[in-house]
Amino acid sequence: MSTGEAVGPYGPGTLSAVQTEVVGRRREIQLVIAALMAARHLMLEGPPGTGKSTILRAVAKAGGHGFEFIEGNAELTPARLVGHFDPAQVMESGYSPEVWVDGPLARALRDGSLLYLEEINRIPEETLNLLVTVMSEGELTIPRLGRIDASPNFRMVAAMNPFDAVGTARISGAIYDRVCRIGMGYQSEDDEQAIVNRHAPWPNSEFPSRVVSLVRATRNHPEIRVGSSVRGAVDLLLLATDLGTLRGLPPEHHDVGLDAALTALSGRIRLHDSSTTTPEAVITELYRQLVEPDDAEGHIDSNGAPEPGKAKRRQEAATTTTSES
């Protein structure tokens, strides 16, 4: 039972140190630190690019806490998580502690580290069962080796994207009953703009702000099931910079920016199964609506025919609407 005093490496000073590394997310950072101070295990749930890994790494760094990272996938067997006896040395010396090789879980237990499990819903059930025992009992028993007791500073934090159904499994109630859960949605527009400014500095704010608006619009488009994270905006701007250099054009030029958008975003979005369009068509539509300046020149379509510029298209649409009414 927590008494309200700092437990392990964390304390009130951790918050200010973490906030120099992470844009925004003050509430979530406070909750993470409080849970670790209270010696609780955690589950972070949210779509990709919402800062789950960034917060955990920054918290561990600020607290001087050891950090063990595990990428969850179907190949994560109990042996890869816990450790194994070296086969060659077993042939010579038998099953003795000297020939045992710690895996990330065993190291974290002995060292009192923060064990971070990314994409926990991709981990096989038999491997997850080991974690239930560790969280409940604070120990791990390994055949032919014995028991490893968890150091007082050991913490486990898992993360998952609840919106990804491909290659994933539902997390059992036994796991949820042993963790505190923090839901993490997308950042505010101001915070996403600050993230973009940090990772892709730009001489002016107009083009990056339009790019951020484009990325945020992918999360609400009727054809899109899963939109892009702010990483898409960062990649778009970095691609536009170098692509513009190669083409001898400004990065904001519509031929440069649109190609950068298609490359950075078309693989990040997921359309509804019933959709009859393509990711490229949706990105093109959003780019021309939200990023292209009003005086943009016309494009050349796939058949080599010229298309009207944005202002001309708006004028034609307004004329059509007036004549119909």
N, C-alpha and C positions, 0 to 999 in steps of 0.2 A: 504494500500500500504506500503510495506516495505521500510524503509529508509536506509537499510544496517546495522542498529544497532541491537544488540541482542534483541530479543523479548522473554519475559518469562524467563525460567530458563537456557536457552542455550546460549553459547558463544564460542569464539575460544578455550578456555581452555578445553572444553568438548572433543575435538578430541583426545588430548594426553591421557586423562583419559580413554576413550573408548578403545584405541589401546592397553592398558595394559590387557584388558579383551578379546579382539577379535584378532584372528590370521588373518593377512592380511586385505583385504576388505577396504583399505584406501579410495578409490574412493567412494564406496557405503556409508561408514560412513560419509564422508564429505557431500554427497548429502542428507542423512537423517537429519543430524544436520542443514544444510542450510535450508531445507524445514521447519523444526520445528521452527527455528529462524524466518523465514518469515511468520509464522502462517498459513502454508499450511497443508492440510490433505494429506495422502500418501497411495499409493498402492504398496506393494512389491510383485513381481511375480517371482517365481522360483521353481525348484523342491525341494523336502524335503532334509534337511541336508545341505542347502547352507548358513545357518547362519542368516536367517531372524529374528527369535525370539531372538537369541543370541545378535544380534546388537541392537534390540529395547530395550531389558532389560538392556543392558550395557549403552545405551544412557540415558535412564530414570534414572538409578542409578547415572551416572556421573553428570547429571543435577539436581539431587535431586527432580525429577519430580514424582508426584504420578503416579501409574501404575495400570490400571484395565485390566485384561486379560479375554477375552471371547473366548471360543472354538466354532467355527461355526459348526452347525449341523442342521438337519431338525427339531429338538425339540426346537430350540431357538425361542420361540414365542415373540411377542411384550412385553407381561407382564414379561417374564423372563429377557428381555433386559432392560426394563425401570423401572419396579417395580410394586408393587401392594398394594391394601388396604388389611390389615390383616382381613380375613373373620370373625374370632371370635370377634375381637374388633369392627368391623362394626356392628355386631348384637347388641352390647351394646351402642356404641357411634355414630353410623352412619358414613357417609363418611366425615371425618374431616382430616385435615393435620396430626393430632397426630397419626392416625392409618395407615398412609401411610408408606410403606417400600421401600426404594430406591433400585433399581436394579443397575447393573454396569454402565449403561449409565447415569442414573440420578446422581449417585455419582460422575462420572467423570465430568459431567457438573458443578455441584456445587463446587467441589474441584479444578477444573482446572487441572485434571489429563490427562495422556496419555491413551487413550482408544485403546487397541490392540485387533483387531478382526482377529483371526486365521481362515483360510479356509472360507473366506467370500463367496465363490461361493457355499457353502453348506447351506447358510442361506436362509430361506423362503422369498419370494418376499415381503410379507406384512411387515415383519420385516425390510427388506432393505429399504422400503419406508420411515420408520421413520428416518433412517440415512440420506436420501436425504434432508429431511426438516431440520434436525439439521445442516448439512454441509452448507446449503443455508442460513438459517436464524439465526443460532447461538442460537436457542432456541427450546424448546419442550413444547407443550401444552398438558396437561393431563386432560381428563374429570373429573370433581368433585374435582380436585386438583388445577388446574391453570397452570400458565406458569413457566418453569424453564429456566432462562437465562444462557447461557454458560459463565463460567468464562473466562477472557482473556487468560489464560494459557491452556485452553482445546484444545487438539489435538486428531485426530483420525487417526490411522494407521491400514490398513487392509493388510492381506497377503493371498496369494493363490498359489496353484500349478496348473498352466495352462495345465499340461499334464495329469491330472487325470480326466477322464470323467465319473467315476462311482459315482452316487449320487450327482452330481454337476449340476449347472445351469450356463448359460451365464450371465455375469455381464452386466447390462444395461448401455447404453450410459449416462444416467443421473448420475450414480455413477462415471464413468470415467471422465465426464466433471467437476467433483468437486474435483478431486484428482490429485496429481502429481504422476507419475508412475516411479518406478525403477525396471528394469529387473535384476535379479540375477542368473547368471549361476553358474556352478560348479567352485570351487576354482582351482588355479594352482596346479600342482603336488607338488611343493615345499611347498605351503601352506597346502595342505592336509597331507604331511609328517609331518609338524610342528604340526598340529592338533593331529595326531596320537601319536607323541612323547609326547605331553602334557597329553593326556588322557590314553595312554597305554605305559608307558616307557618301553624300552627294552634294554638289555645289549649290543646289537649290532644293527647296522642299516640295515644289509643285508636282514634279514627276513621281518621286517616291510616295507622296501622299495619295496620288491617283492609283499607283500600283497596290498600295495597301488596301484601298477601297475595292479594287478588282479582286484581290485575294479574299477579302471578307465577303464579297458578293457570291463567291463560289459556294459558300456555306448555306445560302438561302435560295439558290436557283432551283426552280421546280424540276429540272431535269437531273439535278445532282443529288445523290444520296449522301455522299461524304465529300466535303470540300477540302481545300488546301489549308495547311497551317501557315504561320508567318514565315516559315522557312522558304516557302514558295516565292514570297516577295523578295527575300534576300537573294535567292538564286536568280530571279528574274533580273534584278538590278545589276548583279555582278556579270551575268551573261550579256546583258545589253551593253555594258561598258566595253567588254572585250570584242563583242561582235561588231560594235560600231567602229572600233579601231581597225578591224580586219576589212570592213567595207568602206572605210573612209567617210563615214556618216556619223552625225551626232547620235548618241545612244537613245535619245528621245524620238528619233525619226521613226515614223510609223512602220517602215519595213524592217527596221532593227528591233524595235520594241515588241512588235507582234510576234516575230519569230522567237525572240527570247521568252515571251509569255507562253507560247505553244510548247517550247522545250522544257520550261521550268514547271509548268502547271498541268499539262495534259496527262501526265502519269500520276499526279497526286490526287486527282479527283476520281470519284467513282459514280457512275451514272446509275439511275434506277434500272432494274432489270427490264422494265417495260419501255424504257426510252428507245426511240427510233433514231436519235441523232448520234453524234460522235463527240468525244471530248474536245477535239480540235474545233468543231463548229461552235460549241458552247463557249470555249475560251475566246475564240475570235469575236463572237457576239458581245461578250462582256468587255473585251478590250476596246472595241470600237465605241461602246457606250460610255465607258468610264475613264479610259486612259487617253485615247486619241484627242488632241486639241480640236476645237471646233473648225479651225481653218486647215485641217489636215488635207493633203492632196488625195486624189483618188488612187485606188489600187488596181492591180491587174489581176483578173480572176483566173481560174485554172484553165480556161480556154483561150487566154491571151487577150480577152476583151477588157477595155477600161471600165472600171467601176467609178461612180461618183464619189466625191469626198464627203466627209461627215456633214458639213454645213449644207451641201447640196441634197444629201439624203434626207436631212431634216426638213428642208424646204419642200421636197417632193412629197414627203409623208404628210406635211401640213396641208398642201394643196389637194392631195387625194382625200383627206378627211373632210375638208371644206366642201368639195364637190359632191361627196357622198351624202352629206347632210343637207 
